[in-house]
Amino acid sequence: MKSIQTGKVTVAIAVAALVGACSQWQTMDQTSGAVAGAASGAVAGAVVGGPIGAVVGGVGGAYAGYGTTGYSKSTTTGEQPVTNSSVSNYNASTVRAAQQALNDRGYNAGPVDGQWGATTQEAVRRFQRASGLPETGELGASTLSALGVS
């Protein structure tokens, strides 16, 4: 009996690893990722825990799939970043102006230093969410326009 349970767990882990290693995973949008995660989680859950395991696995898989996909959001939403040749893809004056505009509106983008980082990106996401813009975390034309940055 113990070996059957061990086998089920092994199969579930293998299925999860297979889906997680999918070469398309990072380019899926979050909805597709949630669907793929739910399906694979339900299969793995069914193998390990039967019908109840399928439900639990489906919910967990959907959550994981949603959270781990959609990194190429700027290409799926049409929101294109303003770029230059720097590592952050944004010139310092654009980032500085966006940080100031975000801070002025209460979004806490951190210090107005022209450095693109996690704090600024998260402030951009919160601003986009509140403004009804695609939530990309990128400084695309529509986001810059809404911030009053040109």
C-alpha positions as a Markdown table, in Angstrom:
| # | Residue | x | y | z |
|---|---|---|---|---|
| 1 | Met | 0.0 | 0.0 | 0.0 |
| 2 | Lys | 2.8 | 2.4 | 0.9 |
| 3 | Ser | 4.5 | 1.7 | -2.5 |
| 4 | Ile | 1.3 | 2.6 | -4.4 |
| 5 | Gln | 1.0 | 5.9 | -2.6 |
| 6 | Thr | 4.7 | 6.6 | -3.3 |
| 7 | Gly | 4.1 | 5.8 | -6.9 |
| 8 | Lys | 1.2 | 8.2 | -7.1 |
| 9 | Val | 3.2 | 11.0 | -5.5 |
| 10 | Thr | 6.0 | 10.3 | -8.0 |
| 11 | Val | 3.6 | 10.5 | -10.9 |
| 12 | Ala | 2.1 | 13.7 | -9.6 |
| 13 | Ile | 5.5 | 15.3 | -9.2 |
| 14 | Ala | 6.5 | 14.2 | -12.7 |
| 15 | Val | 3.4 | 15.7 | -14.2 |
| 16 | Ala | 4.0 | 19.0 | -12.4 |
| 17 | Ala | 7.6 | 19.1 | -13.5 |
| 18 | Leu | 6.6 | 18.4 | -17.1 |
| 19 | Val | 4.2 | 21.2 | -17.2 |
| 20 | Gly | 6.6 | 23.5 | -15.4 |
| 21 | Ala | 9.3 | 22.8 | -17.9 |
| 22 | Cys | 7.1 | 23.5 | -20.9 |
| 23 | Ser | 9.0 | 25.8 | -23.2 |
| 24 | Gln | 5.9 | 28.0 | -23.8 |
| 25 | Trp | 5.2 | 28.5 | -20.1 |
| 26 | Gln | 6.9 | 31.9 | -19.8 |
| 27 | Thr | 5.2 | 33.3 | -23.0 |
| 28 | Met | 1.6 | 32.3 | -22.0 |
| 29 | Asp | -0.6 | 35.0 | -20.8 |
| 30 | Gln | -1.9 | 34.6 | -17.2 |
| 31 | Thr | -5.3 | 33.2 | -18.2 |
| 32 | Ser | -3.7 | 30.5 | -20.3 |
| 33 | Gly | -1.3 | 29.8 | -17.5 |
| 34 | Ala | -4.1 | 29.4 | -15.0 |
| 35 | Val | -6.0 | 27.0 | -17.3 |
| 36 | Ala | -2.9 | 24.9 | -18.0 |
| 37 | Gly | -2.0 | 24.9 | -14.3 |
| 38 | Ala | -5.5 | 23.9 | -13.3 |
| 39 | Ala | -5.6 | 21.0 | -15.8 |
| 40 | Ser | -2.2 | 19.7 | -14.8 |
| 41 | Gly | -3.0 | 20.2 | -11.1 |
| 42 | Ala | -6.3 | 18.4 | -11.4 |
| 43 | Val | -4.6 | 15.4 | -13.2 |
| 44 | Ala | -1.9 | 15.2 | -10.6 |
| 45 | Gly | -4.4 | 15.6 | -7.7 |
| 46 | Ala | -6.6 | 12.9 | -9.1 |
| 47 | Val | -3.7 | 10.5 | -9.3 |
| 48 | Val | -2.7 | 11.2 | -5.7 |
| 49 | Gly | -5.9 | 11.8 | -4.0 |
| 50 | Gly | -8.9 | 10.9 | -6.2 |
| 51 | Pro | -11.7 | 13.3 | -6.8 |
| 52 | Ile | -11.0 | 15.5 | -3.8 |
| 53 | Gly | -7.3 | 15.6 | -4.8 |
| 54 | Ala | -8.4 | 16.6 | -8.3 |
| 55 | Val | -10.3 | 19.6 | -7.0 |
| 56 | Val | -7.5 | 20.6 | -4.7 |
| 57 | Gly | -4.9 | 20.1 | -7.4 |
| 58 | Gly | -6.9 | 22.0 | -9.9 |
| 59 | Val | -7.2 | 25.0 | -7.6 |
| 60 | Gly | -3.6 | 24.9 | -6.6 |
| 61 | Gly | -2.5 | 24.5 | -10.2 |
| 62 | Ala | -4.6 | 27.4 | -11.4 |
| 63 | Tyr | -3.1 | 29.6 | -8.7 |
| 64 | Ala | 0.5 | 28.5 | -9.6 |
| 65 | Gly | -0.2 | 28.8 | -13.3 |
| 66 | Tyr | -1.6 | 32.3 | -13.0 |
| 67 | Gly | 1.3 | 33.4 | -10.9 |
| 68 | Thr | 4.1 | 32.0 | -13.0 |
| 69 | Thr | 3.1 | 33.0 | -16.4 |
| 70 | Gly | 2.7 | 36.2 | -18.4 |
| 71 | Tyr | 6.2 | 37.5 | -18.2 |
| 72 | Ser | 6.0 | 38.7 | -21.8 |
| 73 | Lys | 3.0 | 40.9 | -21.0 |
| 74 | Ser | 4.2 | 43.9 | -23.0 |
| 75 | Thr | 3.8 | 41.8 | -26.2 |
| 76 | Thr | 0.4 | 40.4 | -25.3 |
| 77 | Thr | -1.2 | 43.7 | -24.3 |
| 78 | Gly | 0.1 | 46.0 | -26.9 |
| 79 | Glu | 1.8 | 48.1 | -24.3 |
| 80 | Gln | 5.3 | 48.7 | -25.6 |
| 81 | Pro | 8.0 | 50.0 | -23.4 |
| 82 | Val | 9.9 | 53.2 | -24.2 |
| 83 | Thr | 13.4 | 51.9 | -24.8 |
| 84 | Asn | 17.0 | 52.9 | -25.1 |
| 85 | Ser | 20.1 | 50.8 | -25.0 |
| 86 | Ser | 20.4 | 50.7 | -21.2 |
| 87 | Val | 19.9 | 47.5 | -19.2 |
| 88 | Ser | 16.5 | 48.7 | -17.8 |
| 89 | Asn | 15.2 | 49.6 | -21.3 |
| 90 | Tyr | 14.3 | 53.1 | -20.0 |
| 91 | Asn | 16.4 | 56.2 | -20.0 |
| 92 | Ala | 17.0 | 57.8 | -16.6 |
| 93 | Ser | 15.1 | 61.0 | -17.4 |
| 94 | Thr | 12.0 | 59.0 | -18.3 |
| 95 | Val | 12.2 | 56.9 | -15.2 |
| 96 | Arg | 12.8 | 60.0 | -13.0 |
| 97 | Ala | 9.8 | 61.8 | -14.5 |
| 98 | Ala | 7.6 | 58.6 | -14.0 |
| 99 | Gln | 8.9 | 58.2 | -10.4 |
| 100 | Gln | 8.1 | 61.8 | -9.6 |
| 101 | Ala | 4.6 | 61.5 | -11.2 |
| 102 | Leu | 3.9 | 58.3 | -9.3 |
| 103 | Asn | 5.1 | 59.6 | -6.0 |
| 104 | Asp | 3.0 | 62.8 | -6.5 |
| 105 | Arg | 0.0 | 60.6 | -6.9 |
| 106 | Gly | 0.8 | 58.5 | -3.8 |
| 107 | Tyr | 2.0 | 55.3 | -5.5 |
| 108 | Asn | 5.4 | 55.3 | -3.7 |
| 109 | Ala | 7.8 | 54.6 | -6.5 |
| 110 | Gly | 10.8 | 55.0 | -4.2 |
| 111 | Pro | 13.5 | 57.7 | -4.5 |
| 112 | Val | 13.3 | 59.9 | -7.6 |
| 113 | Asp | 16.7 | 58.7 | -8.9 |
| 114 | Gly | 16.1 | 57.6 | -12.4 |
| 115 | Gln | 16.8 | 53.9 | -11.5 |
| 116 | Trp | 14.3 | 51.3 | -12.8 |
| 117 | Gly | 13.7 | 48.7 | -10.1 |
| 118 | Ala | 11.1 | 46.6 | -8.4 |
| 119 | Thr | 9.7 | 49.4 | -6.3 |
| 120 | Thr | 9.1 | 51.6 | -9.3 |
| 121 | Gln | 7.7 | 48.7 | -11.4 |
| 122 | Glu | 5.3 | 47.7 | -8.6 |
| 123 | Ala | 4.2 | 51.4 | -8.3 |
| 124 | Val | 3.6 | 51.4 | -12.1 |
| 125 | Arg | 1.4 | 48.2 | -11.8 |
| 126 | Arg | -0.7 | 49.8 | -9.0 |
| 127 | Phe | -1.1 | 53.0 | -11.0 |
| 128 | Gln | -2.1 | 51.0 | -14.1 |
| 129 | Arg | -4.6 | 48.9 | -12.1 |
| 130 | Ala | -6.2 | 52.0 | -10.6 |
| 131 | Ser | -6.3 | 53.8 | -14.0 |
| 132 | Gly | -7.8 | 50.9 | -15.9 |
| 133 | Leu | -4.7 | 50.4 | -18.0 |
| 134 | Pro | -3.2 | 47.0 | -19.0 |
| 135 | Glu | -1.3 | 45.9 | -15.8 |
| 136 | Thr | 2.1 | 45.3 | -17.4 |
| 137 | Gly | 4.4 | 47.1 | -15.0 |
| 138 | Glu | 6.0 | 48.7 | -18.0 |
| 139 | Leu | 6.3 | 52.3 | -19.0 |
| 140 | Gly | 4.5 | 52.1 | -22.3 |
| 141 | Ala | 3.1 | 55.0 | -24.2 |
| 142 | Ser | -0.4 | 54.9 | -22.6 |
| 143 | Thr | 1.0 | 54.6 | -19.1 |
| 144 | Leu | 3.4 | 57.5 | -19.7 |
| 145 | Ser | 0.6 | 59.6 | -21.2 |
| 146 | Ala | -1.7 | 58.8 | -18.2 |
| 147 | Leu | 1.1 | 59.9 | -15.9 |
| 148 | Gly | 1.6 | 63.1 | -17.9 |
| 149 | Val | 5.1 | 62.1 | -18.9 |
| 150 | Ser | 6.2 | 62.6 | -22.4 |
